[in-house]
Amino acid sequence: MVVKIACIAVFALITIGIGIYCGKKVKGTGDFVLGGRNVGAWFSAFAYGTSYFSAVVFVGYAGTFGWRFGISAFWIGIANALLGSLMAWVVLGRRTRVMTKHLDSATMPDFFEKRYNSKALKLAASLIIFAFLIPYSASIYKGLSGIFEMAFNIRFEYCIIAMAVLTAIYVVIGGYKAAALNDFVQGIIMLVGIVLVVWNVLANKGGFTAAIGALSEHTPEAGAAGSGIKGVFVSMFGPDPWALLGVMILTSLGTWGLPQMVHKFYSIKDEKAIKQGTIISTLFALVVAGGSYFIGGFGRLYVEKSASGTPVTGYDGVVPTMLSNSLSDLMIGLIVVLVLSASMSTLSSLVISSSSTITLDLIKGFFWKNMSEKKQVLIMRILCAFFIVLSIVMALQPGNLISNLMAISWGALAGAFLAPFMYGLFSKKITKSAVWVSFVVGIGIVSVNHFTGTLEGTSAGALSMLVTLVLVPIVSLITPKLQKEHVDHCFACYEEKVETTAKKSLSEG
């Protein structure tokens, strides 16, 4: 217990110290929200990766989908690396940085207003973000509580409150720069920690070959996909390939439309940082996400099945049980810091996205237009604390699985925002009406499914994204176009000519 507490204490001191150090450099909203648009490749890439993967992935998703799909859950990690990181940076990174700076946009709702010339879109997007980032934040707190209960035998309510206080301290004081610097430190902890976890989980079962052999003896419960098929949990695509594909789409393509993820492209320093960040974030995702889902696939070797075929610990208890049965006290202390690192980095990103949206897009945009820079930062700090409190309240409600909370949040946000944001960066033909359709349909599919239970949460989220990706260009063909002068102004940034050295560009001669 002394070792575990020592690990947490050192981590907390470093985190708070970074918050205080960066807080001294916050002079206005640009510093608090975007880090002055001067964040380098390593910090940007780690900020993207650590915001991507939290206790939701390491505890909730790894436990749930590892149990359901076996080691084929590893495909989710590969998709996260290639589609959720590599392709997101390649497709969105540069264009997002260029156009948002040109439009002087600091948030996604602000982008929708300036790109589509509509204050109503800005208001709607602000409210959507605030409403649907709360369940995501709540899911992270629930994931943290499971690990802390395992490590310290402390009631999860106290764990949630303690983590919220620590997150609030460094985010409220230091803003985005504190979050980015902490993300870098936390990202290194995550990389080292996940490698050690994979090694120990397999070694505890006699190594990789022995663990695979033991897992091949398990069969899915009656009524589940692939039930009765021996060895299906060690097959390439597992017992339910279509459900696996739905999770891959939701957790990978979904990042393209999440405001807290896209926000990382707003603040990146320059062209070179974008290219370097693409490689760094992809490798980071492959190790962290791939390792998390891989160990989740061996959950059946550590947790017994209930009469209904579900884990006796509940899905959210699979990974904590695996760790408590396979790791030493020192390793558990390190893993607690790993999960804490992953979760706090994501929480800080969510808190900043939500507070900046409400302050800049809602309060300043509609009610207090001449608000001073000092007051904007103050209100954002207050809203950071308020957002954390709301998330805690939701996390303390009984009965919500981590994976369910995250699926609702990711599905609604990405379903609403992905298509109009991505197409808006590339095409002059997207209309205001098409954006409204995306908002309504994206949220509608996820919300209706939540009450009817027709599809699994992850499948509904994936469906909402795919449907809006098809609908937005179709609706744009049959609805009134934006004024040509306005659209040309938005896209003028891509035509701007700048001088460069010969080694950067071929001459015309």
KOLRO-728512 format. One line per field, with one value per residue (C-alpha): residue in one letter; x, y, z. Coordinates in Angstrom, 2 decimals. Layout:
<sites>
titi: [A / ...]
px: [X / ...]
py: [Y / ...]
pz: [Z / ...]
</sites>
This chain:
<sites>
titi: [M / V / V / K / I / A / C / I / A / V / F / A / L / I / T / I / G / I / G / I / Y / C / G / K / K / V / K / G / T / G / D / F / V / L / G / G / R / N / V / G / A / W / F / S / A / F / A / Y / G / T / S / Y / F / S / A / V / V / F / V / G / Y / A / G / T / F / G / W / R / F / G / I / S / A / F / W / I / G / I / A / N / A / L / L / G / S / L / M / A / W / V / V / L / G / R / R / T / R / V / M / T / K / H / L / D / S / A / T / M / P / D / F / F / E / K / R / Y / N / S / K / A / L / K / L / A / A / S / L / I / I / F / A / F / L / I / P / Y / S / A / S / I / Y / K / G / L / S / G / I / F / E / M / A / F / N / I / R / F / E / Y / C / I / I / A / M / A / V / L / T / A / I / Y / V / V / I / G / G / Y / K / A / A / A / L / N / D / F / V / Q / G / I / I / M / L / V / G / I / V / L / V / V / W / N / V / L / A / N / K / G / G / F / T / A / A / I / G / A / L / S / E / H / T / P / E / A / G / A / A / G / S / G / I / K / G / V / F / V / S / M / F / G / P / D / P / W / A / L / L / G / V / M / I / L / T / S / L / G / T / W / G / L / P / Q / M / V / H / K / F / Y / S / I / K / D / E / K / A / I / K / Q / G / T / I / I / S / T / L / F / A / L / V / V / A / G / G / S / Y / F / I / G / G / F / G / R / L / Y / V / E / K / S / A / S / G / T / P / V / T / G / Y / D / G / V / V / P / T / M / L / S / N / S / L / S / D / L / M / I / G / L / I / V / V / L / V / L / S / A / S / M / S / T / L / S / S / L / V / I / S / S / S / S / T / I / T / L / D / L / I / K / G / F / F / W / K / N / M / S / E / K / K / Q / V / L / I / M / R / I / L / C / A / F / F / I / V / L / S / I / V / M / A / L / Q / P / G / N / L / I / S / N / L / M / A / I / S / W / G / A / L / A / G / A / F / L / A / P / F / M / Y / G / L / F / S / K / K / I / T / K / S / A / V / W / V / S / F / V / V / G / I / G / I / V / S / V / N / H / F / T / G / T / L / E / G / T / S / A / G / A / L / S / M / L / V / T / L / V / L / V / P / I / V / S / L / I / T / P / K / L / Q / K / E / H / V / D / H / C / F / A / C / Y / E / E / K / V / E / T / T / A / K / K / S / L / S / E / G]
px: [0.00 / 2.89 / 4.32 / 0.96 / 0.38 / 3.91 / 3.36 / 0.14 / 1.69 / 4.65 / 2.33 / 0.00 / 2.86 / 4.28 / 0.84 / 0.04 / 3.54 / 3.09 / -0.29 / 1.19 / 4.17 / 1.98 / -0.59 / 1.93 / 2.09 / -1.65 / -2.27 / -5.54 / -8.02 / -5.57 / -3.12 / -5.78 / -7.62 / -4.99 / -1.62 / -0.94 / -1.18 / 2.47 / 2.44 / 5.17 / 4.97 / 5.67 / 3.36 / 0.58 / 0.89 / 0.91 / -1.98 / -3.95 / -3.07 / -3.64 / -6.97 / -7.93 / -7.22 / -8.35 / -9.72 / -12.70 / -10.49 / -8.14 / -10.86 / -14.30 / -13.77 / -10.85 / -12.82 / -16.11 / -14.90 / -12.02 / -14.59 / -16.90 / -14.37 / -11.28 / -7.92 / -9.59 / -10.34 / -6.75 / -8.18 / -9.86 / -6.44 / -5.09 / -8.07 / -7.54 / -3.93 / -4.48 / -7.90 / -8.31 / -4.76 / -2.82 / -5.65 / -7.13 / -3.83 / -3.27 / -6.78 / -7.69 / -4.47 / -3.13 / -6.44 / -7.89 / -4.87 / -4.89 / -8.61 / -9.25 / -6.41 / -7.68 / -11.20 / -9.81 / -11.74 / -10.85 / -13.64 / -15.74 / -18.99 / -17.08 / -15.88 / -19.45 / -20.59 / -17.79 / -17.60 / -21.38 / -22.24 / -24.78 / -24.99 / -27.78 / -25.42 / -22.94 / -25.58 / -26.78 / -23.25 / -22.38 / -25.34 / -24.67 / -21.05 / -21.89 / -24.66 / -22.80 / -19.31 / -20.71 / -21.51 / -18.07 / -16.41 / -18.61 / -17.50 / -13.87 / -14.54 / -16.27 / -13.26 / -10.90 / -13.00 / -12.76 / -8.96 / -8.76 / -11.16 / -8.95 / -5.70 / -6.72 / -10.03 / -11.59 / -15.23 / -15.47 / -17.31 / -14.21 / -11.97 / -14.06 / -14.06 / -10.30 / -9.47 / -11.85 / -10.14 / -6.67 / -7.80 / -9.53 / -6.41 / -4.07 / -6.61 / -8.22 / -4.81 / -2.80 / -5.27 / -4.26 / -0.50 / -0.63 / -2.78 / -0.39 / 2.72 / 1.02 / -0.17 / 3.46 / 4.51 / 1.40 / 1.88 / 5.36 / 3.91 / 1.19 / 3.67 / 5.90 / 2.97 / 1.07 / 4.16 / 4.68 / 1.01 / 1.00 / 4.18 / 2.87 / -0.63 / 0.82 / 3.66 / 1.15 / -0.50 / 2.72 / 3.52 / 1.83 / 1.52 / 0.14 / -2.33 / -3.57 / -4.00 / -6.02 / -8.20 / -8.94 / -10.80 / -13.44 / -16.66 / -19.18 / -22.25 / -25.48 / -27.32 / -24.25 / -22.65 / -20.45 / -21.79 / -20.52 / -17.58 / -14.39 / -11.34 / -13.37 / -11.83 / -8.38 / -9.59 / -8.68 / -12.07 / -13.62 / -17.19 / -18.97 / -17.07 / -19.87 / -20.16 / -16.36 / -16.47 / -19.01 / -16.71 / -13.77 / -15.71 / -17.09 / -13.78 / -11.68 / -13.68 / -15.44 / -12.33 / -12.64 / -15.76 / -15.01 / -14.33 / -11.76 / -9.75 / -9.96 / -9.00 / -5.44 / -5.01 / -6.02 / -3.01 / -0.19 / 2.85 / 3.72 / 3.92 / 6.88 / 5.10 / 2.08 / 4.21 / 6.11 / 2.95 / 1.30 / 3.97 / 4.26 / 0.53 / 0.11 / 2.82 / 1.47 / -2.02 / -0.70 / 1.10 / -1.50 / -4.74 / -3.35 / -1.94 / -5.14 / -7.46 / -4.96 / -4.83 / -8.61 / -8.90 / -7.48 / -10.09 / -11.80 / -8.64 / -8.91 / -12.65 / -15.37 / -18.62 / -21.92 / -24.99 / -25.96 / -22.53 / -21.39 / -18.31 / -19.12 / -17.33 / -19.38 / -17.68 / -16.17 / -14.54 / -12.72 / -9.50 / -9.19 / -9.58 / -6.98 / -4.51 / -5.11 / -4.54 / -1.41 / 0.62 / 2.81 / 2.09 / 4.71 / 3.26 / -0.27 / 0.97 / 2.47 / -0.71 / -2.85 / -0.64 / -0.96 / -4.76 / -4.77 / -2.49 / -4.66 / -7.85 / -6.72 / -5.32 / -8.65 / -10.59 / -8.51 / -9.24 / -12.97 / -13.07 / -11.25 / -13.41 / -16.62 / -15.72 / -14.27 / -17.33 / -19.77 / -17.67 / -16.61 / -19.47 / -22.47 / -21.88 / -19.59 / -21.20 / -24.75 / -25.00 / -21.79 / -20.14 / -17.67 / -16.37 / -12.72 / -9.95 / -9.48 / -13.16 / -13.22 / -10.40 / -12.07 / -15.41 / -13.70 / -12.00 / -15.29 / -16.99 / -14.14 / -15.02 / -18.77 / -18.32 / -16.31 / -19.04 / -21.74 / -19.62 / -19.17 / -22.92 / -23.54 / -20.70 / -22.21 / -25.51 / -25.86 / -26.27 / -24.38 / -21.71 / -18.57 / -18.92 / -22.57 / -21.76 / -18.91 / -20.93 / -23.69 / -21.22 / -19.00 / -21.92 / -23.92 / -21.00 / -19.29 / -22.60 / -23.54 / -20.18 / -17.97 / -19.53 / -20.09 / -16.67 / -14.67 / -16.58 / -16.45 / -12.66 / -12.60 / -15.75 / -17.28 / -20.62 / -21.74 / -24.84 / -26.18 / -29.23 / -26.99 / -25.28 / -28.64 / -29.63 / -26.36 / -26.98 / -30.55 / -29.93 / -26.63 / -28.06 / -31.44 / -30.12 / -28.14 / -30.87 / -33.71 / -31.60 / -30.78 / -34.47 / -35.48 / -32.39 / -32.70 / -28.93 / -25.95 / -24.70 / -21.48 / -23.35 / -25.79 / -22.89 / -21.15 / -24.43 / -25.03 / -21.61 / -21.98 / -25.51 / -24.56 / -21.47 / -23.83 / -26.64 / -24.60 / -23.40 / -26.82 / -28.71 / -26.17 / -27.08 / -30.74 / -30.60 / -29.65 / -25.94 / -24.00 / -22.99 / -20.04 / -18.14 / -18.36 / -17.24 / -14.38 / -13.21 / -13.19 / -11.13 / -8.76 / -6.38 / -5.52 / -4.54 / -2.25 / 1.27 / 4.24 / 7.99 / 9.83 / 13.33 / 14.36 / 14.62 / 10.94 / 9.58 / 10.73 / 11.36 / 9.34 / 12.43]
py: [0.00 / 2.37 / 1.77 / 2.43 / 5.63 / 6.82 / 6.36 / 8.39 / 11.13 / 11.65 / 11.75 / 14.26 / 16.58 / 16.59 / 17.23 / 20.14 / 21.58 / 21.64 / 23.33 / 26.10 / 26.58 / 26.91 / 29.02 / 31.85 / 31.99 / 32.26 / 35.86 / 35.48 / 33.14 / 32.20 / 30.89 / 29.15 / 27.46 / 26.99 / 27.35 / 30.32 / 28.03 / 27.22 / 23.60 / 21.38 / 17.94 / 15.77 / 17.67 / 17.80 / 14.11 / 13.03 / 15.39 / 13.75 / 10.22 / 10.70 / 12.45 / 9.50 / 6.74 / 6.86 / 4.55 / 4.10 / 2.19 / 0.54 / -0.58 / -0.34 / -1.11 / -3.52 / -5.51 / -5.48 / -6.17 / -8.39 / -10.61 / -10.57 / -10.87 / -12.51 / -11.54 / -10.32 / -7.19 / -6.28 / -5.19 / -2.30 / -1.07 / -1.37 / 0.59 / 3.24 / 3.64 / 3.64 / 5.27 / 7.13 / 8.55 / 8.24 / 9.09 / 11.71 / 13.61 / 13.16 / 14.23 / 16.80 / 18.00 / 20.61 / 21.86 / 22.27 / 24.27 / 26.51 / 27.26 / 27.71 / 30.21 / 32.02 / 32.24 / 33.07 / 30.11 / 28.65 / 26.07 / 23.79 / 25.79 / 28.93 / 27.12 / 26.18 / 29.79 / 31.29 / 28.54 / 28.35 / 31.96 / 30.98 / 32.01 / 29.47 / 26.64 / 27.97 / 27.95 / 24.45 / 23.04 / 24.62 / 23.01 / 19.63 / 19.63 / 20.57 / 17.96 / 15.01 / 15.54 / 15.05 / 11.31 / 10.77 / 12.44 / 10.41 / 7.19 / 8.10 / 8.65 / 5.26 / 3.61 / 5.28 / 4.21 / 0.53 / 0.61 / 2.51 / 0.15 / -2.74 / -1.09 / 0.64 / -0.96 / 2.52 / 3.23 / 4.45 / 7.65 / 8.87 / 7.87 / 9.87 / 12.99 / 12.83 / 12.49 / 15.32 / 17.65 / 16.83 / 17.36 / 20.61 / 22.01 / 21.78 / 22.47 / 25.47 / 26.99 / 26.18 / 25.69 / 23.98 / 24.36 / 22.66 / 19.93 / 19.45 / 19.30 / 16.90 / 14.86 / 14.39 / 13.16 / 11.01 / 9.61 / 8.32 / 6.63 / 5.05 / 3.66 / 2.08 / 0.88 / -0.88 / -2.84 / -4.01 / -4.97 / -7.08 / -8.84 / -9.64 / -10.72 / -13.25 / -14.37 / -15.12 / -17.68 / -19.32 / -17.07 / -16.21 / -19.76 / -21.20 / -18.31 / -18.77 / -22.48 / -21.89 / -19.27 / -21.61 / -23.90 / -21.25 / -20.97 / -18.10 / -18.35 / -19.77 / -17.35 / -15.24 / -15.02 / -18.03 / -19.88 / -23.42 / -22.89 / -23.96 / -21.76 / -18.85 / -16.45 / -16.98 / -16.76 / -13.85 / -12.08 / -13.59 / -14.78 / -11.68 / -9.91 / -7.44 / -6.23 / -5.97 / -3.80 / -1.49 / -0.92 / -0.30 / 2.38 / 4.10 / 4.28 / 5.17 / 7.26 / 8.87 / 10.84 / 12.84 / 14.55 / 14.89 / 18.53 / 17.64 / 15.63 / 18.03 / 20.83 / 19.43 / 20.42 / 24.03 / 24.58 / 22.77 / 24.89 / 24.45 / 22.19 / 20.23 / 19.57 / 18.19 / 15.67 / 14.57 / 14.47 / 12.15 / 9.49 / 9.91 / 9.76 / 6.68 / 4.73 / 5.86 / 4.61 / 1.28 / 0.57 / 1.89 / 0.91 / -2.31 / -3.34 / -2.48 / -4.48 / -7.32 / -7.93 / -7.54 / -10.54 / -12.76 / -11.67 / -15.09 / -16.63 / -14.46 / -13.97 / -16.60 / -16.55 / -15.96 / -18.11 / -15.73 / -15.95 / -12.47 / -11.94 / -12.30 / -9.02 / -7.20 / -6.03 / -3.00 / -5.29 / -7.60 / -5.62 / -4.58 / -8.24 / -9.33 / -6.82 / -7.65 / -11.36 / -11.01 / -8.01 / -7.22 / -4.26 / -2.16 / -3.00 / -2.23 / 1.14 / 1.84 / 0.72 / 2.94 / 5.83 / 4.61 / 4.65 / 7.89 / 9.42 / 8.25 / 9.43 / 12.80 / 13.77 / 12.95 / 14.70 / 17.86 / 17.86 / 17.42 / 20.10 / 22.68 / 21.91 / 22.25 / 25.36 / 27.21 / 26.38 / 27.71 / 30.81 / 31.86 / 30.52 / 30.85 / 33.53 / 35.84 / 34.98 / 35.78 / 37.51 / 39.40 / 40.41 / 42.92 / 40.58 / 41.31 / 38.72 / 38.56 / 37.84 / 35.21 / 33.28 / 33.62 / 32.31 / 29.42 / 28.45 / 28.54 / 26.47 / 23.93 / 23.27 / 23.24 / 20.72 / 18.43 / 18.55 / 17.60 / 14.70 / 13.44 / 13.52 / 11.40 / 9.00 / 8.38 / 7.25 / 3.43 / 1.10 / 2.84 / 0.73 / 2.60 / 1.38 / 2.54 / 6.06 / 6.42 / 5.01 / 7.57 / 10.46 / 9.45 / 8.39 / 11.59 / 14.02 / 12.32 / 11.60 / 15.28 / 16.94 / 14.63 / 15.12 / 18.91 / 19.54 / 17.33 / 18.27 / 21.91 / 21.83 / 20.44 / 21.39 / 24.78 / 23.15 / 22.10 / 24.02 / 25.29 / 23.02 / 19.97 / 20.84 / 21.04 / 17.66 / 16.18 / 17.58 / 16.24 / 12.83 / 12.15 / 12.82 / 11.35 / 7.90 / 7.56 / 9.00 / 6.92 / 3.78 / 4.56 / 4.33 / 1.53 / -0.68 / -1.75 / -1.79 / -1.99 / 1.44 / 1.12 / -0.01 / 2.90 / 5.35 / 3.88 / 3.99 / 7.66 / 8.62 / 6.62 / 7.91 / 11.58 / 11.14 / 10.11 / 12.59 / 15.80 / 15.89 / 14.72 / 17.40 / 19.97 / 19.23 / 20.18 / 23.02 / 26.73 / 27.41 / 29.84 / 33.18 / 32.74 / 35.67 / 34.13 / 30.68 / 32.08 / 34.02 / 30.83 / 28.92 / 31.79 / 30.49 / 27.48 / 29.70 / 31.99 / 32.10 / 31.93 / 31.85 / 28.64 / 27.22 / 25.08 / 21.94 / 22.37 / 22.84 / 22.19 / 25.29 / 25.90 / 26.18]
pz: [0.00 / 0.77 / -2.71 / -4.38 / -2.43 / -3.18 / -6.93 / -6.81 / -4.64 / -6.98 / -9.99 / -8.32 / -7.36 / -10.89 / -12.37 / -10.06 / -10.53 / -14.31 / -13.88 / -11.71 / -14.05 / -17.16 / -15.35 / -15.10 / -18.91 / -19.52 / -20.65 / -22.55 / -24.21 / -27.00 / -24.41 / -22.30 / -25.17 / -27.92 / -26.24 / -28.52 / -31.60 / -30.98 / -29.77 / -31.24 / -32.85 / -29.82 / -27.51 / -30.13 / -30.98 / -27.34 / -26.59 / -29.41 / -28.31 / -24.60 / -25.27 / -27.48 / -24.96 / -21.35 / -18.68 / -21.02 / -23.46 / -20.98 / -18.56 / -20.17 / -23.84 / -23.42 / -20.84 / -22.72 / -26.23 / -25.18 / -23.48 / -26.50 / -29.33 / -27.79 / -29.23 / -32.44 / -30.39 / -31.33 / -34.70 / -32.89 / -31.79 / -35.34 / -36.70 / -34.01 / -35.14 / -38.91 / -39.28 / -36.00 / -35.91 / -39.19 / -41.61 / -39.29 / -39.26 / -43.01 / -44.06 / -41.40 / -39.78 / -42.20 / -43.57 / -40.08 / -38.92 / -42.01 / -42.23 / -38.50 / -38.27 / -41.38 / -39.90 / -36.45 / -35.05 / -31.65 / -31.26 / -33.44 / -32.98 / -33.95 / -37.06 / -38.02 / -37.61 / -39.71 / -42.32 / -42.89 / -41.94 / -39.28 / -35.63 / -35.14 / -36.07 / -33.54 / -30.80 / -31.66 / -31.83 / -28.46 / -26.75 / -28.39 / -27.23 / -23.67 / -23.44 / -24.94 / -23.53 / -20.03 / -20.43 / -21.98 / -19.00 / -16.64 / -18.33 / -17.65 / -13.95 / -13.75 / -15.39 / -12.93 / -9.96 / -10.94 / -10.97 / -7.69 / -5.95 / -7.05 / -5.96 / -2.73 / -1.71 / -1.52 / -2.37 / -5.94 / -4.93 / -3.09 / -5.99 / -8.46 / -6.31 / -5.66 / -9.35 / -10.24 / -7.78 / -9.16 / -12.77 / -11.88 / -10.22 / -13.17 / -15.92 / -14.22 / -13.47 / -16.58 / -19.44 / -22.69 / -22.28 / -18.88 / -20.38 / -23.35 / -21.14 / -18.75 / -21.74 / -22.80 / -19.35 / -19.05 / -22.55 / -21.69 / -18.59 / -20.75 / -23.29 / -20.65 / -18.58 / -21.33 / -22.40 / -18.82 / -18.46 / -21.63 / -20.52 / -17.04 / -18.10 / -20.56 / -18.27 / -15.51 / -17.80 / -18.96 / -21.91 / -25.19 / -26.57 / -23.34 / -22.95 / -26.53 / -25.92 / -22.75 / -24.43 / -27.34 / -24.92 / -24.23 / -26.23 / -26.42 / -24.20 / -25.59 / -27.83 / -28.56 / -31.99 / -32.62 / -29.56 / -29.27 / -31.64 / -29.94 / -30.55 / -31.89 / -29.34 / -30.87 / -34.48 / -36.73 / -36.65 / -33.52 / -32.99 / -34.35 / -37.18 / -37.98 / -34.41 / -34.32 / -37.46 / -35.81 / -32.84 / -35.16 / -37.07 / -33.97 / -32.11 / -35.17 / -37.60 / -34.65 / -33.68 / -36.90 / -35.58 / -31.87 / -30.88 / -28.22 / -30.79 / -33.73 / -31.35 / -31.29 / -34.95 / -34.20 / -31.96 / -33.79 / -34.58 / -38.25 / -41.32 / -40.02 / -36.72 / -38.57 / -40.49 / -37.40 / -35.30 / -37.81 / -37.32 / -33.56 / -32.87 / -35.09 / -33.30 / -29.93 / -30.83 / -32.07 / -28.79 / -26.36 / -28.09 / -29.52 / -26.15 / -24.28 / -26.52 / -26.79 / -23.03 / -22.83 / -25.12 / -22.36 / -19.79 / -19.81 / -18.40 / -15.29 / -14.74 / -14.35 / -16.31 / -14.58 / -15.27 / -18.07 / -19.66 / -18.68 / -16.45 / -12.74 / -12.11 / -14.75 / -17.94 / -16.23 / -13.66 / -16.09 / -16.51 / -12.83 / -11.84 / -14.38 / -13.02 / -9.35 / -10.06 / -12.18 / -10.96 / -7.98 / -5.69 / -7.44 / -10.85 / -9.65 / -8.42 / -11.84 / -13.61 / -11.43 / -12.54 / -16.17 / -16.07 / -14.13 / -16.76 / -19.63 / -17.99 / -16.72 / -20.11 / -21.74 / -18.98 / -19.37 / -23.09 / -22.53 / -19.85 / -21.99 / -25.05 / -23.09 / -21.08 / -24.08 / -26.17 / -23.59 / -22.87 / -26.36 / -28.46 / -26.17 / -23.52 / -25.51 / -28.84 / -27.80 / -24.43 / -23.56 / -26.82 / -25.33 / -22.63 / -21.82 / -22.22 / -18.46 / -17.84 / -20.59 / -18.93 / -15.53 / -16.79 / -18.60 / -15.37 / -13.48 / -16.18 / -16.07 / -12.44 / -13.20 / -16.02 / -13.75 / -11.09 / -13.61 / -14.84 / -11.29 / -10.69 / -13.80 / -12.96 / -9.52 / -11.02 / -10.81 / -13.74 / -16.58 / -18.23 / -19.24 / -22.83 / -23.00 / -21.81 / -24.27 / -27.18 / -26.61 / -26.47 / -29.39 / -31.58 / -31.10 / -31.43 / -34.36 / -36.09 / -35.87 / -36.58 / -38.65 / -42.09 / -42.04 / -40.50 / -42.87 / -46.02 / -44.94 / -45.12 / -48.65 / -50.55 / -51.36 / -52.13 / -48.63 / -47.56 / -44.27 / -44.58 / -44.96 / -41.67 / -39.89 / -41.34 / -40.04 / -36.55 / -36.39 / -37.97 / -36.20 / -32.76 / -33.66 / -34.58 / -31.35 / -29.13 / -30.58 / -30.36 / -26.73 / -25.85 / -28.23 / -27.93 / -31.58 / -32.09 / -29.80 / -28.76 / -30.76 / -33.89 / -33.61 / -33.31 / -36.34 / -38.31 / -37.44 / -38.85 / -42.06 / -42.70 / -42.26 / -44.44 / -47.25 / -46.48 / -46.26 / -49.91 / -51.16 / -49.24 / -50.39 / -54.02 / -53.53 / -51.00 / -51.42 / -51.72 / -49.55 / -51.06 / -53.41 / -51.87 / -48.41 / -49.55 / -51.60 / -48.55 / -46.42 / -48.99 / -49.84 / -47.18 / -49.34 / -52.27 / -50.28 / -51.72 / -49.37 / -49.98 / -49.20 / -49.54 / -52.50 / -50.39 / -49.44 / -52.97 / -56.56 / -58.70 / -61.88 / -64.05]
</sites>
